[in-house]
Amino acid sequence: MAPGTIRVRAVAWFAPYCGVSPQVGAAGMRSGANRKTLRIAGFEHEVFALLFLDTRHRLIEYREMFNGTIDSASVYPCEVVKEALRLNAAAVILSHNHPSGNPEPSQADKVLTQRLKEALGLVDVRVLDHVIVAGSATEPFAERGLI
């Protein structure tokens, strides 16, 4: 599957859970054409959410797993792995918000993504993307080649 396809699918998967129309598409979400904000973008604290997917990348479940402070959230890889195994997920898409409104991934975001990718890889669960949500902007790691 091409990276652009994953990006569009990520938008479509997140849309029903985040109050966004999937017809807007990736470009519309990035440009702010859709004035509805993503649900996790509306929080004043960081929220770390996951989409758990089956082998055909169909949605099994959306979960907001960890809540944090205004500039960080503690994410426990063992809990993510346990949930992926419980749901029999074959892949995940990670997401968290930046209440600051800046969608740029921090070094801590990059390190966490790598740790989760390694932990989930041990049980054959693929990390397809990590999408940062900041207001109406989204920043997918896959588009930057960070996955």
Summary of the structure (lengths in Angstrom):
residues: 147
radius of gyration: 13.9
end to end distance: 13.9
largest distance: 39.7
contacts: 460
relative contact order: 0.19
helix: 40%
strand: 24%
